Amino acid sequence: MEDMIERLTPAERQLKSVLMADYPFAGLEPIQELSRKAGVSAPSISRFVTKIGFSGFQEFQQKLVQELKQGNRSPIDLRDGQTAGQEASLLSYLQRIETLNSELAERVSPAQFDRVCQLLGDSKRRIYMIGGRMSDSIAGFFVRHLCQIRKDVFHIPADPETWPEYLLRLRPKDIVLVIDFRRYQASLERLSIQVRTCKAQTIVITDQWISPCAKGASELISVPIGSGTLWDSYVPAFALVEALLIPLAEMDWDATKARIAQWDEMRDEPTVGIGE
């Protein structure tokens, strides 16, 4: 739907907005109810789903159900779906990762990449980041690097009891970047809702099945994670973050250089001569 936005009619864009506002659940409602909410006719909905590649509304809903199931698959489910005797060498795994990185390049357009850079590089905005049980390691990695490029970058702790402190700090147009992959964390959805209530914006990095916390996000980045093994791969997500850090550092290199120099000066211990 996002890829076809320029080819959609005003009514179809309205329908798309309703679907994305409560994705995927809005699309699982009866066509008459979706018609009422979107203010478009049932035949218009049927034409829309055909336009985006489905034979009809029933197939469209079946696809949404499949996405929901995929979004809840555990390592046990993924292992059960593998072919017996599957090769597990380093080379075969790296080939799979190469495929995922190529898919990432197709999913994230240059225009979206630039928009995200502009949001994260805007010195007037404070930047907050958080991830899920496993993906918070990516958020922490991103924060530690971005802190050396610019000020006002914060890592929100995993404990929800501490979140009000960060929510109370939020100003309109501040950015909260959330990273959430399948077996999504319900608490992150609640946090995202509270962030938008504070008039701040969210950037969500998620997988192709879309975390519930992506509703209402200013930017949604869908990262491929299916490695064909019992473990999802976060390598493309790390690659995305590293790719973002390069132009962010270059936006104002003089300021970045000065900040890194100050950072290093403060963290380096004084040298002590031998024998002193």
C-alpha positions in Angstrom: 0.0 0.0 0.0 2.9 2.4 0.8 4.6 1.6 -2.4 1.5 2.3 -4.4 0.6 5.6 -2.6 1.1 7.8 -5.7 -1.3 5.6 -7.8 -4.1 5.6 -5.3 -7.3 7.7 -5.6 -8.3 10.0 -2.8 -10.9 7.4 -1.6 -8.3 4.6 -1.7 -5.9 6.8 0.3 -8.6 7.3 2.9 -9.2 3.5 3.0 -5.4 2.9 3.3 -5.3 5.3 6.3 -8.1 3.5 8.1 -6.4 0.1 7.5 -3.0 1.4 8.7 -4.4 3.1 11.7 -5.3 -0.3 13.2 -3.3 -2.7 11.2 -3.9 -5.5 10.7 -7.1 -5.7 12.7 -9.1 -3.2 10.7 -8.7 -5.4 7.6 -10.1 -8.4 9.5 -13.5 -6.8 10.1 -16.5 -7.5 7.8 -16.3 -5.6 4.6 -19.5 -3.7 5.6 -18.0 -2.5 8.8 -14.7 -1.4 7.1 -16.8 0.4 4.5 -18.6 2.3 7.2 -15.4 3.3 9.0 -13.6 4.3 5.9 -16.5 6.1 4.3 -16.1 4.2 1.0 -18.4 1.6 -0.6 -17.9 -2.2 -0.4 -17.3 -2.4 -4.1 -14.6 0.2 -3.8 -12.9 -1.9 -1.1 -13.0 -4.9 -3.4 -11.4 -2.9 -6.2 -8.8 -1.6 -3.9 -7.6 -5.1 -2.7 -7.5 -6.2 -6.3 -5.4 -3.2 -7.2 -2.8 -4.1 -4.5 -2.6 -7.7 -5.8 -5.3 -9.9 -4.3 -8.1 -11.8 -6.0 -10.7 -10.5 -3.6 -11.4 -9.4 0.0 -11.4 -12.9 1.3 -7.8 -13.6 0.1 -6.8 -10.2 1.5 -8.1 -11.2 4.9 -6.4 -14.6 4.7 -3.1 -12.9 4.1 -3.6 -10.7 7.2 -4.3 -13.8 9.3 -1.1 -15.4 8.0 0.8 -12.3 9.0 -0.6 -12.4 12.5 0.5 -16.0 12.8 3.9 -15.3 11.5 4.3 -12.4 14.0 3.9 -14.8 16.9 6.1 -17.6 15.8 8.7 -18.7 18.3 12.1 -20.4 17.7 10.4 -23.7 18.3 7.8 -23.0 15.5 10.6 -21.9 13.2 12.7 -25.0 13.9 9.7 -27.3 13.3 9.2 -25.7 9.9 12.7 -26.4 8.7 13.7 -29.0 6.2 15.5 -32.0 7.9 19.2 -32.1 7.3 19.4 -28.4 6.4 22.9 -27.1 5.9 24.2 -25.1 8.9 27.7 -24.0 7.7 29.0 -20.5 8.2 29.0 -19.9 4.5 25.4 -21.0 4.0 24.3 -18.7 6.8 26.3 -15.7 5.5 24.6 -16.2 2.1 21.2 -16.0 3.8 22.2 -12.8 5.5 23.4 -11.4 2.2 19.9 -12.0 0.8 18.3 -10.3 3.8 20.5 -7.2 3.4 19.6 -7.1 -0.3 15.9 -7.2 0.6 16.5 -4.4 3.1 17.9 -2.2 0.4 14.7 -2.7 -1.6 12.4 -2.1 1.4 13.9 1.2 2.5 13.8 3.8 -0.2 16.4 6.6 -0.4 13.7 9.1 0.3 12.7 7.4 3.5 16.3 6.9 4.6 16.9 10.7 4.1 13.7 11.6 6.0 14.8 9.5 9.0 18.2 11.1 8.9 16.7 14.5 9.0 14.5 13.7 12.0 17.3 12.1 14.0 19.7 14.9 13.0 17.5 17.8 14.0 19.2 19.3 17.0 16.0 20.9 18.2 14.5 17.4 18.8 15.5 15.2 21.7 15.9 11.6 20.7 14.8 8.6 22.9 15.3 5.0 22.0 14.1 1.6 23.3 13.8 -1.9 22.1 12.2 -5.2 23.1 13.6 -8.1 25.1 16.3 -8.9 22.4 16.1 -5.9 20.1 17.0 -3.4 22.9 20.6 -4.3 22.2 20.3 -2.6 18.8 18.7 0.5 20.5 21.6 0.6 23.0 24.2 0.3 20.2 22.5 3.1 18.3 22.3 5.4 21.4 26.0 4.9 22.3 27.1 6.0 18.8 24.6 8.8 18.3 25.5 10.3 21.7 29.0 11.0 20.3 27.5 12.8 17.3 24.9 15.0 19.0 23.5 15.9 22.4 20.0 15.0 23.9 20.1 11.3 23.1 18.6 9.0 25.7 18.2 5.2 26.1 14.8 4.5 27.8 15.3 1.6 30.4 13.5 -1.7 30.0 11.6 -1.3 33.3 8.2 0.3 32.6 8.1 1.7 36.1 10.8 4.2 35.0 8.9 5.3 31.9 6.8 8.1 33.4 10.1 10.0 34.0 10.9 9.9 30.3 7.3 10.6 29.2 7.2 13.7 31.4 10.3 15.0 29.7 8.9 14.7 26.2 8.3 17.9 24.2 6.2 18.2 21.0 8.2 16.9 18.0 10.7 15.0 20.1 11.5 11.5 18.6 11.0 8.2 20.3 12.6 5.4 18.2 11.2 2.0 19.0 12.7 -1.3 17.8 10.3 -4.3 18.1 10.4 -7.6 16.2 8.0 -10.6 16.2 6.7 -12.0 19.4 6.1 -8.3 19.9 6.2 -6.6 23.4 2.8 -5.3 24.4 4.4 -2.8 26.7 6.0 -1.0 23.8 2.7 -0.6 22.1 1.4 1.1 25.3 4.5 3.3 25.4 4.1 4.3 21.8 0.5 5.4 22.5 1.6 7.5 25.4 4.4 9.1 23.4 1.9 10.3 20.8 -0.4 11.5 23.5 2.5 13.8 24.5 2.5 15.1 20.9 6.0 13.5 20.3 6.7 11.4 17.2 7.7 7.8 16.9 10.0 6.1 14.4 9.4 2.3 14.5 11.9 -0.3 13.2 10.1 -3.6 13.0 9.8 -6.7 10.8 7.6 -7.4 7.7 4.7 -8.5 10.0 4.6 -5.1 11.6 4.7 -4.5 15.4 1.4 -3.1 16.9 3.5 -0.2 18.3 3.9 1.0 14.6 0.3 2.5 14.7 0.6 6.2 14.1 4.4 6.2 13.6 5.9 9.1 11.7 8.2 6.6 10.0 7.8 2.9 9.8 10.9 0.9 8.6 10.2 -2.8 7.8 13.3 -4.9 8.2 13.6 -8.5 6.9 14.5 -10.9 9.7 13.6 -14.4 8.5 16.9 -16.3 8.3 15.4 -19.7 7.5 16.7 -21.0 10.9 15.2 -21.2 14.3 16.7 -17.8 15.1 15.6 -14.5 13.4 18.5 -12.4 12.2 19.0 -8.9 13.5 22.0 -8.3 11.2 19.9 -6.2 8.7 18.7 -4.0 11.6 22.3 -3.4 12.8 23.3 -2.7 9.2 20.4 -0.1 8.9 21.6 1.6 12.2 25.2 1.7 11.1 24.2 3.1 7.7 22.2 5.9 9.4 25.1 6.8 11.7 27.3 7.7 8.7 25.2 10.6 7.2 24.2 11.7 10.8 27.9 12.2 11.6 28.5 14.1 8.4 25.6 16.5 8.6 27.7 18.9 10.7 31.1 17.3 10.7 32.8 20.2 12.5 30.4 19.8 15.4 30.6 16.0 15.4 34.4 16.2 15.4 34.5 18.6 18.3 32.0 16.5 20.3 34.0 13.2 19.7 37.2 15.0 20.7 35.6 16.3 23.9 34.1 12.8 24.6 37.5 11.2 24.2 39.3 13.7 26.3 36.9 13.1 29.2 37.0 9.3 29.0 40.7 8.9 28.6 42.6 8.4 31.9 45.7 10.7 32.4 48.9 9.0 31.4 51.4 8.3 34.1 55.1 8.1 33.3 57.1 4.9 34.0 58.6 5.0 37.5 56.5 7.9 38.8 
